[in-house]
Amino acid sequence: MRQTIVEKIFSEHSGKRAKAGDIVIAEVDFCLGQDGTSGLIIDSFRRMNVSGVASREKFCMVIDHSSPSPNIGVSDIHCKMRNFAREYGLKLFDIGCGVCHQVVLEEGFVTSGNLVIGADSHTCTYGALNAFSSGVGSTDLAITLTSGKNWFRVPETIKIICSGELSKGVYSKDVVLHIAGDIGADGATYKALELEGDLVNGFSMDGRFTICNMAVEMGAKCGIMRADKKTLAWLKKHNAAEPVPVEADEDARYTGIYEYDFTELSPKVAKPHTVDNVCDVEEVLETHMDEVYIGTCTNGRFEDLEIAARILKGQKIASGMKLIITPASRSIYLEAAKKGLIDIFIDAGAVVNNPGCGPCVGTHQGVLADGENAFSTANRNFKGRMGNPNGNIYLGSPATAAATALAGAIADPREYRRKL
């Protein structure tokens, strides 16, 4: 039987021909933790009474979720992480470096053909580099830190073929929200999503990262794409290890195949309180918003900020609106500053946070009040996600978010197509 991409990656890393459903012990190329999970990783590691880590080069920690610390308890966790990193000579990216998934990408820690795990559910982002990458629990991560390996059940694969040409004002975020609305929040549970097609090929790497980032919102273990010239050029620019591109065989077995033509796609919005509660923007126009958030590991990259800046340039946000913008990494922040984007945001009335997760996880920097509505470029809109279970979160693209900040209510970014 011929193999999918993930079956080939697990075969290579386990030393046996792996097929969907198999349980394998596989070598892990890289693993990571963040400040919401690394405290538990360290505790689990110490309970194992081991003498050291399997490889200092294959692990890092990033302080991003509550950065800088908003309280004493979090400060203690950050201190624990710093001490652990010093004790074992491990890589630690401290406050201000950025969101773990952007930092790991920029540092070149992942390349095509890799098997990567992280103690964060959106580790699936790296699938855009043609790697199997998936989130795991903190104890599993600690086991990999000590041994360099872990056990996996090889997932079945769903193929998603994307074709068509997007209209101005419609982006990769709209594409993945449409797919999530169609497949459902649990429609791909413990499966791999293999994404391909002319539309995917046409996306920038930033656009591809956005799509793979949200694979877990459909229950998937990973989203994964082929490595093409864009992928290989991106890897070279970021000094990643030599790529080993992996492609599925023509007659590989899939549990399902979805084909979409996105030529007529409208901007999409996920309504409270589930990511698959998706509609066209036309259905929710003029819904009042109190806060707009542009950032996160989904849409805090330079391309996202640039799209928002085009709409916001020379404009002022609506009266009473809170517009919060958070670059995904220090390098993105610096590039945005160099190219005048930060000036545009501040002139429009926005607050620009330090690089990190910001309001997304709801620990600080923009917690909602009871009954407030927020429009966010994040990947989740569950109750309490932005710090208050009595708030309401709508999800969409940076373009829709920027248009909404100007209107004070959900707006159609295609009104600004001349700027895009």
Residue pairs with C-beta under 8 A, 6 or more apart in sequence:
1 19
1 253
2 248
2 249
2 250
2 251
2 252
2 253
3 11
3 19
3 248
3 249
3 252
4 20
4 157
4 192
4 194
4 248
4 249
4 252
4 253
4 254
5 130
5 132
5 157
5 192
5 194
5 224
5 226
5 246
5 247
5 248
6 132
6 154
6 155
6 157
6 192
6 194
6 222
6 224
7 18
7 19
7 20
7 154
7 157
7 252
8 246
8 248
9 113
9 114
9 115
9 131
9 132
9 246
10 18
10 22
10 24
10 26
10 115
10 132
10 152
10 154
11 17
11 18
12 113
12 244
12 246
13 24
13 26
13 27
13 28
13 29
13 115
14 24
14 25
14 26
14 27
16 24
18 24
18 154
19 154
20 154
20 155
20 156
20 157
20 253
20 255
21 153
21 154
21 156
22 153
22 154
23 151
23 152
23 153
23 154
24 151
24 152
24 154
25 149
25 150
25 151
26 115
26 149
26 150
26 151
26 152
27 115
27 148
27 149
28 58
28 115
28 116
28 117
28 144
28 148
28 149
28 150
29 58
29 110
29 114
29 115
29 116
29 131
30 58
30 59
30 104
30 109
30 110
30 114
30 116
31 58
31 59
31 116
31 117
31 118
31 119
31 141
31 144
31 145
32 59
32 60
32 61
32 62
32 100
32 104
32 109
32 118
32 119
32 120
32 123
33 41
33 59
33 60
33 61
33 62
33 118
33 119
33 120
33 138
33 141
34 61
34 62
34 63
34 64
34 65
34 100
34 118
34 119
34 120
35 61
35 62
35 63
35 64
35 65
35 66
35 67
35 74
35 77
35 78
35 81
36 65
36 66
36 120
36 361
37 119
37 120
37 138
37 141
38 61
38 77
38 80
38 81
38 84
38 119
38 138
39 77
39 80
39 81
40 119
40 138
40 139
41 61
41 119
41 138
41 141
41 142
41 145
42 80
42 81
42 84
42 142
44 138
44 139
44 141
44 142
44 143
45 142
45 145
45 146
48 142
48 143
48 146
50 146
52 88
53 59
53 88
53 90
53 145
53 146
54 144
54 145
54 146
54 147
54 148
54 149
55 148
56 88
56 89
56 90
56 91
58 148
59 90
59 91
59 145
60 90
60 91
60 92
60 93
60 103
60 104
60 107
60 109
61 81
61 84
61 85
61 90
61 91
61 92
61 93
62 92
62 93
62 97
62 98
62 99
62 100
62 103
62 104
63 78
63 81
63 92
63 93
63 94
63 95
63 97
64 93
64 97
64 98
64 99
64 100
64 103
64 355
64 356
64 357
65 356
65 357
65 361
65 363
66 74
66 357
66 361
66 363
66 364
67 95
67 96
67 354
67 356
67 357
68 95
68 96
68 354
69 75
69 78
69 95
70 363
70 364
74 363
78 95
81 92
82 92
82 94
84 90
85 91
85 92
93 100
93 103
95 354
95 356
96 330
96 354
96 355
96 356
97 103
97 329
97 330
97 355
98 106
98 327
98 328
98 329
98 330
98 331
98 332
98 333
98 355
98 356
99 296
99 297
99 300
99 328
99 329
99 355
99 356
99 357
100 118
100 120
100 297
101 118
101 120
101 122
101 123
101 125
101 126
101 209
101 213
101 297
101 328
102 297
102 300
102 301
102 328
102 329
102 332
103 329
104 110
104 118
104 126
105 125
105 126
105 129
105 209
105 238
106 238
106 329
106 331
107 238
108 235
108 238
108 239
108 240
108 241
109 240
110 116
110 126
110 129
110 131
110 133
110 240
111 129
111 131
111 235
111 240
111 241
111 242
111 243
111 244
112 129
112 130
112 131
112 227
112 231
112 232
112 235
112 243
112 244
112 245
112 246
113 130
113 131
113 243
113 244
113 245
113 246
114 126
114 129
114 131
114 132
114 133
115 131
115 132
115 133
116 123
116 126
116 131
116 132
116 133
116 134
117 123
117 133
117 134
117 135
117 136
117 140
117 141
117 144
117 150
118 133
118 134
118 135
118 136
118 141
119 135
119 136
119 137
119 138
119 140
119 141
120 135
121 135
121 216
122 135
122 213
122 216
122 297
122 298
122 379
123 133
123 134
123 135
123 136
124 133
124 134
124 135
124 212
124 213
124 215
124 216
124 220
124 221
124 222
124 223
125 133
125 209
125 212
125 213
125 297
126 133
126 212
127 133
127 212
127 215
127 222
127 223
127 224
127 225
128 205
128 208
128 209
128 211
128 212
128 223
128 225
128 231
129 227
129 231
129 234
129 235
129 240
130 224
130 225
130 226
130 227
130 231
130 243
130 245
130 246
131 224
132 192
132 222
132 224
133 222
134 221
134 222
135 216
136 144
136 150
140 150
143 150
144 150
153 190
155 190
155 191
155 192
155 220
155 221
155 222
156 190
156 191
156 192
156 254
156 255
157 191
157 192
157 193
157 194
157 248
157 252
157 253
157 254
157 255
158 183
158 188
158 191
158 192
158 193
158 194
158 220
158 254
158 255
158 256
158 257
158 258
159 194
159 196
159 254
159 256
159 257
159 258
160 179
160 193
160 194
160 195
160 196
160 197
160 257
160 258
160 260
161 196
161 197
161 257
161 258
161 259
161 260
162 175
162 195
162 196
162 197
162 198
162 199
162 200
162 260
162 262
163 197
163 198
163 199
163 259
163 260
163 261
163 262
164 198
164 199
164 260
164 261
164 262
164 263
164 264
164 265
165 199
165 202
165 262
165 263
166 174
166 175
166 199
166 262
166 263
166 265
167 263
167 265
167 414
167 417
168 414
168 417
168 420
169 267
169 399
169 412
169 413
169 414
169 415
169 416
169 417
169 420
170 262
170 265
170 266
170 267
170 397
170 414
171 207
171 210
171 307
171 397
171 398
171 399
172 203
172 207
172 208
172 210
172 211
173 210
173 268
173 298
173 299
173 377
173 396
173 397
173 398
174 265
174 266
174 267
174 268
174 396
174 397
175 199
175 211
175 260
175 262
175 265
176 210
176 211
176 214
177 214
177 268
177 269
177 270
177 275
177 278
177 395
177 396
178 260
178 262
178 265
178 268
178 278
179 218
179 258
179 260
180 214
180 217
180 218
180 270
180 275
180 276
180 278
181 268
181 270
181 276
181 277
181 278
181 279
182 258
182 260
183 218
183 258
183 276
184 218
184 276
185 217
185 218
185 219
185 274
185 275
185 276
186 218
186 219
187 218
187 219
188 215
188 218
188 219
188 220
189 219
189 220
190 219
190 220
190 221
191 219
191 220
191 221
191 255
192 220
192 221
192 222
192 223
192 224
193 215
193 218
193 220
193 222
193 223
193 224
194 224
194 225
194 248
194 254
195 211
195 212
195 223
195 224
195 225
196 225
196 226
199 262
200 208
200 211
200 225
201 228
203 211
204 230
204 303
205 230
205 231
205 234
206 301
206 302
206 303
206 304
207 303
208 225
209 301
210 298
210 299
210 304
211 223
212 222
212 223
212 224
212 225
213 223
213 297
213 298
213 379
214 223
214 275
214 298
214 379
215 221
215 222
215 223
216 379
217 275
217 276
217 379
217 380
218 276
225 231
226 245
226 247
227 243
227 245
227 246
231 243
231 245
232 243
232 245
235 243
266 280
266 281
266 282
267 280
267 281
267 396
267 397
267 399
267 400
267 412
267 413
267 414
268 278
268 279
268 280
268 281
268 396
268 397
269 278
269 279
269 280
269 281
269 283
269 284
269 394
269 395
269 396
269 400
269 410
270 276
270 277
270 278
270 381
270 394
270 395
270 396
271 277
271 278
271 279
271 284
271 381
271 394
272 381
272 383
272 392
272 393
272 394
273 381
273 382
273 383
273 392
273 393
274 381
274 382
275 379
275 380
275 381
275 395
281 396
281 400
281 410
281 411
281 412
281 413
282 412
284 394
284 410
285 409
285 410
285 411
285 412
286 407
286 409
286 410
286 411
287 373
287 394
287 409
287 410
288 373
288 408
288 409
289 321
289 373
289 374
289 375
289 394
289 404
289 405
289 408
289 409
289 410
290 320
290 321
290 322
290 368
290 369
290 372
290 373
290 374
291 321
291 322
291 323
291 324
291 359
291 366
291 368
291 372
291 373
291 374
291 375
292 317
292 321
292 322
292 323
292 324
292 374
292 375
292 376
292 401
292 402
292 404
292 405
293 324
293 325
293 326
293 358
293 359
293 360
293 366
293 374
293 375
293 376
293 377
293 378
293 386
293 401
294 300
294 304
294 305
294 308
294 323
294 324
294 325
294 326
294 377
294 398
294 401
294 402
295 324
295 325
295 326
295 327
295 328
295 353
295 358
295 359
295 360
295 377
295 378
296 326
296 328
296 357
296 358
296 360
296 376
296 377
296 378
296 379
297 328
297 357
297 379
298 377
298 378
298 379
299 377
299 378
299 397
299 398
300 326
300 327
300 328
300 329
300 332
300 377
301 328
301 332
302 327
302 332
302 335
302 336
304 377
304 398
305 325
305 327
305 332
305 336
305 341
305 398
306 336
306 339
306 341
307 397
307 398
307 399
307 402
307 420
308 325
308 345
308 398
308 399
308 401
308 402
309 336
309 340
309 341
309 344
309 345
309 402
310 416
310 419
310 420
311 399
311 402
311 403
311 406
311 413
311 416
311 419
311 420
312 344
312 345
312 348
312 350
312 402
312 405
312 406
313 344
313 348
313 419
315 348
315 406
316 348
316 349
316 406
317 323
317 348
317 349
317 350
317 405
317 406
317 408
318 405
318 406
318 407
318 408
318 409
319 408
320 408
321 349
321 405
321 408
322 351
322 366
323 345
323 348
323 349
323 350
323 351
323 405
324 350
324 351
324 353
324 358
324 359
324 365
324 366
325 345
325 350
325 351
325 352
325 353
326 352
326 353
326 354
326 355
326 356
326 357
326 358
326 359
326 365
327 333
327 336
327 352
327 355
328 355
329 355
330 355
332 355
333 342
333 354
333 355
336 342
342 352
345 352
346 352
348 405
348 406
350 405
353 365
358 365
358 366
359 365
359 366
359 367
359 374
359 376
359 386
359 387
360 376
360 378
360 380
360 385
360 386
361 385
361 387
362 368
362 384
362 385
362 386
362 387
362 388
363 387
364 387
366 386
366 387
367 386
367 387
367 388
368 374
368 386
368 387
368 388
368 390
368 391
368 393
369 388
369 391
370 388
370 390
370 391
371 390
371 391
371 392
372 388
372 391
372 392
373 391
373 392
373 393
373 394
374 386
374 391
374 392
374 393
374 394
375 393
375 394
375 395
375 396
375 400
375 401
375 404
375 405
375 410
376 386
376 393
376 394
376 395
376 396
376 401
377 395
377 396
377 397
377 398
377 401
378 385
378 393
378 395
379 395
380 393
380 395
381 393
381 394
381 395
382 393
383 389
384 391
385 393
386 393
394 410
396 404
396 410
397 413
399 413
399 416
399 420
400 410
400 411
400 412
400 413
402 413
402 416
403 411
403 412
403 413
403 415
403 416
404 410
404 411
413 420
